[in-house]
């Protein structure tokens, strides 16, 4: 998986690094498909493991949050 850096909007913050597609691979979803809502909810609740929970919350809050 390829590491991606997000640029920060505020001065003094470090760029955010994450592995693109890691959550999708961990949940067993193919590249060209959307993550099903049921799997996403299970990952957010921690039923898929602590790392999946962390990645799901990151996707929910950082990647698709307020812009």
Backbone torsions as a table, in degrees:
resi	resn	phi	psi	omega
1	UNK	NA	146.7	-176.1
2	UNK	-91.0	133.2	175.9
3	UNK	-80.7	137.7	-178.1
4	UNK	-121.2	142.3	176.0
5	UNK	-113.1	129.2	174.1
6	UNK	-96.4	133.9	176.3
7	UNK	-74.4	146.7	179.5
8	UNK	-91.0	153.9	-178.7
9	UNK	-95.1	-22.6	-177.8
10	UNK	-105.5	145.1	179.9
11	UNK	-69.2	138.1	176.8
12	UNK	94.5	-6.0	178.5
13	UNK	-91.8	150.0	176.8
14	UNK	-81.7	150.0	174.4
15	UNK	-65.3	147.3	-178.5
16	UNK	-91.2	127.8	178.1
17	UNK	-109.9	137.6	175.2
18	UNK	-154.5	162.6	178.9
19	UNK	-92.3	116.1	179.8
20	UNK	-69.3	128.6	178.2
21	UNK	86.0	3.0	-177.5
22	UNK	-68.3	-42.0	179.3
23	UNK	-64.6	-43.8	179.6
24	UNK	-59.3	-45.0	-179.9
25	UNK	-66.9	-39.7	-178.8
26	UNK	-66.7	-33.3	179.8
27	UNK	-85.8	-7.2	177.1
28	UNK	77.8	32.9	179.6
29	UNK	-103.2	137.3	179.9
30	UNK	-66.6	156.7	-175.8
31	UNK	-56.9	-41.5	-173.5
32	UNK	-88.3	4.4	-179.7
33	UNK	-107.6	154.6	174.7
34	UNK	-79.5	152.2	176.1
35	UNK	-73.4	123.6	179.6
36	UNK	-61.4	147.2	-177.2
37	UNK	-60.4	-36.6	180.0
38	UNK	-64.6	-42.6	178.1
39	UNK	-68.4	-38.2	179.6
40	UNK	-64.6	-42.7	179.5
41	UNK	-64.8	-42.2	178.4
42	UNK	-62.8	-39.4	178.6
43	UNK	-67.0	-41.4	179.2
44	UNK	-63.9	-32.0	-179.9
45	UNK	-82.8	-9.4	177.9
46	UNK	91.0	11.6	-179.0
47	UNK	-75.2	-17.3	-180.0
48	UNK	-99.0	4.5	-179.9
49	UNK	114.4	161.1	-176.3
50	UNK	-67.4	-34.4	180.0
51	UNK	-70.6	-39.0	177.0
52	UNK	-64.5	-37.5	177.6
53	UNK	-62.5	-45.0	179.8
54	UNK	-61.8	-44.6	-179.6
55	UNK	-67.8	-38.1	-179.9
56	UNK	-66.6	-42.7	178.8
57	UNK	-67.9	-35.0	175.9
58	UNK	-62.8	-45.3	178.6
59	UNK	-62.0	-44.0	-177.4
60	UNK	-66.5	-45.1	-172.2
61	UNK	-90.0	-43.1	-174.0
62	UNK	-90.3	-48.9	-173.5
63	UNK	-79.5	-30.4	-178.3
64	UNK	-121.6	18.3	-179.5
65	UNK	-79.3	-158.7	-180.0
66	UNK	-61.7	146.0	-179.9
67	UNK	-122.2	NA	NA
